[in-house]
């Protein structure tokens, strides 16, 4: 579980302590199943809620769902409100489930805690406490003050993972960085000629398309644009497409690229001041946004995207940029496909460039590591042990 600021952690501890010794009125299995339904509902808004979290809510009475909903995006009603609207009068005496603690403050919308009290719900089951200092146990405390039974921590690990980007943004004031790459069994992301289509199979590529739906931005370097001419879209009709970001100091990019087709998805170029004025003018006529950053580093790019209210950023870059992003703390999670292929070649590129580590004992360890098969490929998932 994440470590929260001192005051928020104190409130969170109190929220958990106050529920100790209470008897659940419904079975734990039912509560867990309902919380999984909340997570499923929350995922309906993947990629659309930044800077807000993904939240789903369901209301049950006598073991039957009478209302449910999810938060569709910033400035719109929260999940609990949609569930209450659908339940109507049946919310009275019912149990409301929600994967994230109901808010207790006025932001763009009124506090959900007051709406739950007004509706007369008897019990609220919360997946995880909100790390936002504006909430951080306050919503739970308000419900309990009103005499509503509150249970905290049902399916908490799954709820934490669903909103890991939101938690990271709140705690560290930066978007959550995910490094994605695909390599052969001998650790190559391309042949020595630079040819890289395709390292993995179709199933793995479909999985990547799904990750893009869930992310607010996807970042590549200039070399990726020149060599691969990627689309960087979700390839799914009607689904969210992330902002496509190119980091290039020189702006030495081709005039013909799928990324300049901004009708498919928006494109942003982060570059150095004064770089390639002619191409800059051309790109702006194509609807491509060009922004100067100084210094142009992964950390400055993430700071800029934080200011644009982004939650999660998918890095699909080459080894040099990946190494820089790891080194300056812009990457928190690694998603690596390993394909059952061998390409060889001393000069064939690897996923991560030089990190300046001379000994194996200096290697960066990953934690919470999992593996699973995706078609013929193997997907590795882990989290970097770095100070963010």
Secondary structure in CASP SS format (residue, H / E / C, confidence):
PFRMAT SS
TARGET T0000
AUTHOR 0000-0000-0000
METHOD secondary structure of the structure
MODEL  1
X C 1.00
X C 1.00
X C 1.00
X C 1.00
X C 1.00
X H 1.00
X H 1.00
X H 1.00
X H 1.00
X H 1.00
X H 1.00
X H 1.00
X H 1.00
X H 1.00
X H 1.00
X H 1.00
X H 1.00
X C 1.00
X C 1.00
X C 1.00
X C 1.00
X C 1.00
X C 1.00
X C 1.00
X C 1.00
X C 1.00
X C 1.00
X H 1.00
X H 1.00
X H 1.00
X H 1.00
X H 1.00
X H 1.00
X H 1.00
X H 1.00
X H 1.00
X H 1.00
X H 1.00
X H 1.00
X H 1.00
X H 1.00
X H 1.00
X H 1.00
X H 1.00
X H 1.00
X C 1.00
X C 1.00
X C 1.00
X C 1.00
X C 1.00
X C 1.00
X C 1.00
X C 1.00
X C 1.00
X C 1.00
X E 1.00
X E 1.00
X E 1.00
X E 1.00
X E 1.00
X E 1.00
X C 1.00
X C 1.00
X E 1.00
X E 1.00
X E 1.00
X E 1.00
X E 1.00
X E 1.00
X E 1.00
X C 1.00
X C 1.00
X C 1.00
X C 1.00
X C 1.00
X C 1.00
X C 1.00
X C 1.00
X H 1.00
X H 1.00
X H 1.00
X H 1.00
X H 1.00
X H 1.00
X H 1.00
X H 1.00
X H 1.00
X H 1.00
X H 1.00
X H 1.00
X H 1.00
X C 1.00
X C 1.00
X C 1.00
X E 1.00
X E 1.00
X E 1.00
X E 1.00
X E 1.00
X E 1.00
X C 1.00
X C 1.00
X C 1.00
X C 1.00
X C 1.00
X C 1.00
X C 1.00
X C 1.00
X C 1.00
X C 1.00
X C 1.00
X H 1.00
X H 1.00
X H 1.00
X H 1.00
X H 1.00
X H 1.00
X H 1.00
X H 1.00
X C 1.00
X C 1.00
X C 1.00
X E 1.00
X E 1.00
X E 1.00
X E 1.00
X E 1.00
X E 1.00
X C 1.00
X C 1.00
X C 1.00
X C 1.00
X C 1.00
X C 1.00
X C 1.00
X C 1.00
X C 1.00
X H 1.00
X H 1.00
X H 1.00
X H 1.00
X H 1.00
X H 1.00
X H 1.00
X H 1.00
X C 1.00
X C 1.00
X C 1.00
X E 1.00
X E 1.00
X E 1.00
X E 1.00
X C 1.00
X C 1.00
X C 1.00
X H 1.00
X H 1.00
X H 1.00
X H 1.00
X H 1.00
X H 1.00
X H 1.00
X C 1.00
X H 1.00
X H 1.00
X H 1.00
X H 1.00
X H 1.00
X H 1.00
X H 1.00
X H 1.00
X H 1.00
X C 1.00
X C 1.00
X C 1.00
X E 1.00
X E 1.00
X E 1.00
X E 1.00
X E 1.00
X E 1.00
X E 1.00
X E 1.00
X E 1.00
X C 1.00
X C 1.00
X C 1.00
X C 1.00
X C 1.00
X C 1.00
X C 1.00
X C 1.00
X C 1.00
X C 1.00
X C 1.00
X C 1.00
X C 1.00
X C 1.00
X C 1.00
X C 1.00
X C 1.00
X H 1.00
X H 1.00
X H 1.00
X H 1.00
X H 1.00
X H 1.00
X H 1.00
X H 1.00
X H 1.00
X H 1.00
X H 1.00
X H 1.00
X H 1.00
X C 1.00
X C 1.00
X E 1.00
X E 1.00
X E 1.00
X E 1.00
X E 1.00
X H 1.00
X H 1.00
X H 1.00
X H 1.00
X H 1.00
X H 1.00
X H 1.00
X C 1.00
X C 1.00
X C 1.00
X C 1.00
X C 1.00
X C 1.00
X C 1.00
X C 1.00
X C 1.00
X C 1.00
X C 1.00
X C 1.00
X C 1.00
X C 1.00
X E 1.00
X E 1.00
X E 1.00
X E 1.00
X E 1.00
X C 1.00
X C 1.00
X C 1.00
X C 1.00
X C 1.00
X C 1.00
X C 1.00
X C 1.00
X C 1.00
X C 1.00
X H 1.00
X H 1.00
X H 1.00
X C 1.00
X C 1.00
X C 1.00
X C 1.00
X C 1.00
X C 1.00
X E 1.00
X E 1.00
X E 1.00
X E 1.00
X E 1.00
X C 1.00
X C 1.00
X C 1.00
X C 1.00
X C 1.00
X H 1.00
X H 1.00
X H 1.00
X H 1.00
X H 1.00
X H 1.00
X H 1.00
X H 1.00
X H 1.00
X C 1.00
X C 1.00
X C 1.00
X E 1.00
X E 1.00
X E 1.00
X E 1.00
X C 1.00
X C 1.00
X C 1.00
X C 1.00
X C 1.00
X H 1.00
X H 1.00
X H 1.00
X H 1.00
X H 1.00
X H 1.00
X H 1.00
X H 1.00
X H 1.00
X H 1.00
X C 1.00
X C 1.00
X C 1.00
X C 1.00
X E 1.00
X E 1.00
X E 1.00
X E 1.00
X C 1.00
X C 1.00
X C 1.00
X H 1.00
X H 1.00
X H 1.00
X H 1.00
X H 1.00
X H 1.00
X H 1.00
X H 1.00
X H 1.00
X C 1.00
X C 1.00
X C 1.00
X C 1.00
X C 1.00
X E 1.00
X E 1.00
X E 1.00
X E 1.00
X E 1.00
X E 1.00
X E 1.00
X C 1.00
X C 1.00
X C 1.00
X C 1.00
X C 1.00
X C 1.00
X C 1.00
X C 1.00
X C 1.00
X C 1.00
X C 1.00
X C 1.00
X C 1.00
X C 1.00
X C 1.00
X C 1.00
X C 1.00
X C 1.00
X C 1.00
X C 1.00
X H 1.00
X H 1.00
X H 1.00
X C 1.00
X C 1.00
X C 1.00
X E 1.00
X E 1.00
X E 1.00
X E 1.00
X E 1.00
X E 1.00
X E 1.00
X E 1.00
X E 1.00
X C 1.00
X C 1.00
X E 1.00
X E 1.00
X E 1.00
X E 1.00
X E 1.00
X E 1.00
X E 1.00
X E 1.00
X C 1.00
X C 1.00
X C 1.00
X C 1.00
END
